[in-house]
């Protein structure tokens, strides 16, 4: 089963991924998965018996080892760094905890202009050298065979976490502050942006080919609020990635009504969740960016035939247009069968033209 | 401050609301608020000191009294019944609790085909006579001065609550069941639809002018999943409302990518949240339905000038096209200043043409 295609020279995973970011021809559609270095892997689950998430993320040997697992286990074209978007928080003076059930907790949440003024803008080299060291290790290990993707939180999502303190349903504390105290909001976003620019540029310098910005919660906003309170900051972060020489992926969820603005803010690749039709969305964006996605992660909990059909539906709609990077619409669910992930990579590669090697 | 307009005869609130549902000319844009009968009202907060939510909802005297408060307090054009979408659950055999912090809890969640088969399809008259009695009381009290809006949960949202049992972040248990056991899913939706049809038709018969279907969580789905797993059931429910002679409002949140399908499923009025531009969305829907919304509820926590500007922005974009019903994009936040709600109703009415009476 294969789409008709023009035969292209065989590429490494890294070449395939980078060509995908630049809307150039590939020998097959590049593929990786959000949270591929995670619970679906037996070796990771074993490591978690003795180490918590932040310890692994802060220990370059462990972090690089986990980040590399999916390359051999699943055959993906890129290694994404095992990490959490709150890693820069302690360097800013935020007392942070990662609760396994509730998610990220900030014990001294940001609520006033004084709170914002107290935040430090440490550089990535000062605050998170372990992130950069782990990227370097993965880069050296992979040489040029697969791409390396570094990640960072988006400015809106990080602001939400800082303001709310604990994960909430509708982020009303943060959204209220945004409307009630716009000066405080803008001062906070200014500091977050400074920290993020240092962070993403250092990641590229350490060896990351691309940075994915996870502004996962941005979909709570409408276009007018996004334009006023987020877009200018996102723009500066994407410019910084480009200046450092990295590719960028701009990801959100529930963001169907923001996609045009988010694309304007930046990103060589726009990441979409499973809620939208990928082909229609790409067309609406005028095909002037690459697009990443967007199989529903819950579909992988169904029988294999359903998974395969879901993947083929997306690939058929895209018709090998250069610039599609296959992924799920959001992170892999913890209960996902690792064999399905292996078969899914193979399906994407084979169906889109890779010769049996 | 007023839009230029063609002067129309003065209408009652009910006439204004019903004309809005049917895209007919009005003397001013009709307005009401989701959760207007709630925490923003001092009299309601006092009642809650001695009565819990379900007790009020199940006691026609209390329920009708609370539902009527916003008519005099805010001057809205419609009374929406104080209720909760889980009211039909006990009649189906579900042991239900409304936890003030966590939300609705089902102690015997639906997980298997056997669980679905055990559900009863009671009629609204058998299971929830108090809902119908309260509607009758509000109808008699208002006579024809204001409209009466009954509510019901949407089929997808009710299924989520039944399957998950406790509110979760991404509803993965329900979405997994949907993909893994489609036969169980469809059997459940079949029963929910039967119950909802009886419920909405009885509400209209009891005196409701319109029914708002809250499929608030439907935005977690993409178009393909909505078409397969929800749309046929939603269609039957909207047909049933029409057959009973009621107007209908189809509401969701985070549903930008589903709006076309939801409009096809039904609704005289499509309710949109604050995440989309109302005017653009209306145009995308071809203006062949009325539209309701969509001021961001968190905006009402900002200074009055910000609230007013937000409302005027929407009204200016709509330019008095017949068929706009003004509302917030979702429920009123508990901390909202009631005076702002009063002024907001007045702003909408005055700005869109109501003569000083």
Interface residues (C-beta under 8 A of the other chain):
Chain A: X167 X169 X172 X175 X176 X178 X179 X180 X219 X220 X221 X222 X223 X224 X225 X254 X256 X257 X258 X274 X275 X276 X277 X296 X298 X299 X301 X302 X303 X306 X313 X329 X333
Chain B: X167 X169 X172 X175 X176 X178 X179 X180 X219 X220 X221 X222 X223 X224 X225 X254 X256 X257 X258 X274 X275 X276 X277 X296 X298 X299 X301 X302 X303 X306 X313 X329 X333
